[in-house]
């Protein structure tokens, strides 16, 4: 089935915020005399807000309320974004290129406030046909729910959608949704081989590519 819509993840695909999430979680842990590792980070990447907060509480053996964990970590990320918008090279251009031929949408597990902040700063809220927030989903990635809801809003069959993801949980969600998948690993975060095998294509970045042509060939 030919592609009829393109769905983007945000963190690690459009903006290099994965480094901000890592820094904010490391700072959160260090403030409590604890350590947040890259292994911990991989478990949290791509998940909905409530789910990554649960991962943090479990991995750090905390008894703090989830709302408190979310507020502190999210606040650290937003402070970093406002200090320096970390757009990935070629990412915004790739959205415009895809939008010249296909309906485009955003499906992100990032907190709603973070998504809205980045959309306003980049102007991409005017390009995406719909934005689906992970905070509105009962189950986050790697469950396929957010991608299935995005396809529903676009009135396109999931099998006719291609998703662009950087995280293992995101690619697993696309596979479960039976969508085509382009893997664009976030800088500094590699993907396991079994996950890459679920992708239809892997790109080192979105810089200097003709996404419209690439999608047409899938």
N, C-alpha and C positions, 0 to 999 in steps of 0.2 A: 504494500500500500504506500502510495507516495505521501510525502510530508505535507501537511496542511497548516501546521502551526509550530512555533518555536517557543519553548519555555525555558527561562533562565533561572538558575539559582542566583543568589546575591553574594554572600560571603565567600571569598576565595575565587569567585568567577568574575564578578564585575568590580569588586573592590577588595583590596588586600587587607580585609579586616580580621582574617584568621589570626594574624600576628597580634592584633589589638586584643582579641579575645584571649589569646594565650597570655599576653602580658597582664591583662586585668585579672585573670584567674590566678596567675603566679603571685601577683601582688596581694590578692585576697588571701591566699594560703599563707604567704609569708607574714602577713599581719597577725596571723594566729600561731606562728611558729611551726607551720606545716609546709609541705612541699607538693606542688602540682607538677606532674611530669608530662612528657610528650605522650606517653601511653595513656594517661588520664585524658589528655586533650583529644586524642583520636576517638575516644569513647563518647565525648561530648559533642564533637563536630557534627553539624547537620541536623541535630535534634531540635525539637521545639523548646521553647523557653522553660516550661515546667519540667520537661524531661532532662535537659542538661543540668538544671538546678538539682534534680534528684541524683544525677550522676555525681555531681560535686559533693553533695551531702554524704552520699555513700562512700565515695573514694576517700574523702577527707575525714570520715567518721565524725560528722558534726551532728549536733542536736539543734541547730539554729533553724528558724522558720524558713521555708522556701522563699517567701516574699522578701525576706531580708537578704538572702543570698543573691536573688535576682536583682534587687535594687542596687546593691553595691557593685556587682560585676558589670551590670548593664551601664551604670553610671560611669564606670571607668572606661568602658568602650566609647561611649558618647563623648566624653571629655577628649579622648584621643582623636576621634573623628573631627570634632570641631577645631582641634588644634591643627590637624593636617588631614585633608581629605585624601584617602589612599586609593585613588582610582587605579586600576590595573591597565597597563598599556594596551590600547586597542579595544578595550572592553566596551566603552560607550559607543565607539564607532561600529563595533560588531552588532550591537543592538539596532542601530539605525540601518545598517546594511540588511540585516534579517527582516526588519520591519518594512523594507522597500518591496518585499515579495510575499511576506507571510504575516498573519496576526502574531504578535509577540506578547508574552505574559511573564510575570514574575511569580515564582513559588518559593518562598523563603521561610525557613524555620527561625530566623532571627527575630528578636523581640519587635513588636509592632513599632515602638518608639524609635528603635534603631533604623528599621526599614524606612519609616516616614522621613527621618532626618536625612538619610542618604538619597532618597528619591527627590527631596526638595533641593538638595545641594547639587545633584547631577541633572535635574530636569527630566529624568526618565519617567517620572509619573505621568508625563504628558504623552509618552510614546507607548507604554504598555497598555494593552486593551483591558487587562485586568491584573490585579495584584492580590494574591492569596497569601494570607498571613498564617504562619504556623501556630500562632496563639489562638487561632479560631478552629484549629483541628483537634479532635479528641486524641488522635494518635499522630505523632510526628514521624519524620523519616527515621528509620528505614521503611516504615509502613508506607504504602503508596497513596494514602488518602489525599495529601495535598496536591499531588499530580493529577489524580482522578478528578478532584474538584475543579482544578484549573481547566482541564479538558472539557468538563461539563459546562463551565462558564463560557468557554470559547465556542461551544457547540460543535466540537470536533471529536472524533473517535480517539481514544488514547493511542491506538495503534498508528494513527496518522500524525502523532506529535513526536517531536524530538526535544529532549531535554539536555541542558548543558550543566554539568555538575563537576565539582572539585573533590567532594568528600566520598568516602566509602559508603556512608549511610545514605547519601543522596543518590549515588549510583544504584545501590540496592533498591531504593524506592522506585527509581525509574524502571528497573528490571521487573519489579513486582507489578508495576502499572502496565507492563507490556509496551512501553514506549521505546523508541530508538534513543540511544544515549551517546552523547559526546563527552568524554572525560577530559577535563582541563585541570590537572592537579594544581592545587594552591601552592604558591612558592614556599618551599621549605617543608612541605607535607607530602610525602610519597604515598602511593596507593598500592595495596597488596595485589599480587598477580591474579588471585581468584576474582577480585572485583573488576580489574581491568578487562578480564575475559568476558565480562558481562556488557562491556561497552562496545558500541559499533565502530567507534573511532576514538583515538586519543590525540589531543593536540598539546604541544608544550605551553602554548598561551594563545590568546586571541589577537595578539599583535601582528599586523601585516597580513591578515588572512581575509579572503573573500567568503564570509560566512554564508552568504546567499548561495554561492556556487557549491560550497561544501555540503550544505543541507540538501540541495537539489540532487546530489549524487548518492545520498544515502538510500 
